Amino acid sequence: MKKNKRKARPLGSDEDTMRSEYDFSKAVRGVTAARYAEGTNVVLLDPDVAEIFPNTRAVNEALRTIARLPRTASRQRPRKRTA
């Protein structure tokens, strides 16, 4: 086998290593930084659950409906004893 005779270029060298088809002249720095900083909240659904909901809107609507349900089941008062 022949050895590769090209030497690796050190980082920060003055040689331009960017391909000519990449044009960043109109790029704006930090445009998506705020969205990236917020992060994402990705939830993976099990396949059987994913079959029920056709899209994101349906999942969000179902979760909002559940969130609006009264939470009385967990706030039941203890019953008084009768003699």
C-alpha positions in Angstrom: 0.0 0.0 0.0 1.1 3.5 -0.7 1.2 6.0 2.0 -0.7 9.3 1.7 1.9 11.9 1.0 -0.4 14.8 1.9 0.3 16.3 5.2 -2.5 17.4 7.4 -2.8 21.2 7.6 -2.6 22.7 11.0 -5.7 24.5 12.3 -5.4 28.3 11.9 -3.2 28.1 8.8 -3.4 30.9 6.3 -4.4 28.6 3.5 -8.1 28.8 2.6 -9.6 25.3 3.0 -13.2 26.3 2.4 -14.7 25.1 -0.9 -15.7 27.8 -3.3 -19.4 26.7 -3.4 -19.8 27.7 0.2 -20.7 31.3 0.3 -21.1 32.9 3.7 -20.9 36.5 2.6 -24.6 37.1 3.3 -24.7 35.1 6.5 -25.8 36.8 9.8 -24.1 35.7 13.0 -26.3 34.5 15.8 -29.7 34.5 14.0 -30.8 31.1 15.4 -28.9 31.4 18.7 -31.9 32.3 20.7 -33.9 29.3 19.4 -31.0 27.0 20.1 -30.6 28.3 23.6 -34.3 27.6 24.4 -33.8 24.0 23.5 -36.4 21.6 22.5 -38.9 19.3 24.2 -39.0 16.2 22.1 -41.2 13.3 23.3 -41.0 10.0 21.6 -44.4 8.3 21.4 -44.7 4.5 21.4 -45.9 3.1 18.1 -49.4 2.2 19.4 -49.9 5.7 20.7 -48.5 7.3 17.5 -51.2 5.5 15.5 -53.9 7.3 17.4 -52.6 10.8 16.8 -52.1 11.8 13.1 -50.0 14.9 13.8 -48.6 17.3 16.4 -51.7 19.4 16.6 -53.8 16.3 17.7 -51.3 15.4 20.4 -51.2 19.0 21.8 -55.0 19.2 21.7 -55.4 16.0 23.6 -52.8 17.1 26.2 -54.5 20.5 26.7 -57.9 18.7 27.2 -56.4 16.5 29.8 -54.8 19.5 31.5 -58.1 21.2 31.8 -59.8 18.3 33.5 -60.6 18.9 37.2 -58.2 17.4 39.6 -60.7 16.4 42.2 -59.7 12.7 42.2 -56.5 13.6 44.0 -58.1 16.1 46.4 -60.8 14.0 48.0 -61.4 14.8 51.6 -61.3 12.0 54.1 -64.7 10.7 55.1 -65.9 11.3 58.6 -66.5 8.3 60.7 -70.1 7.6 61.7 -70.9 5.6 64.8 
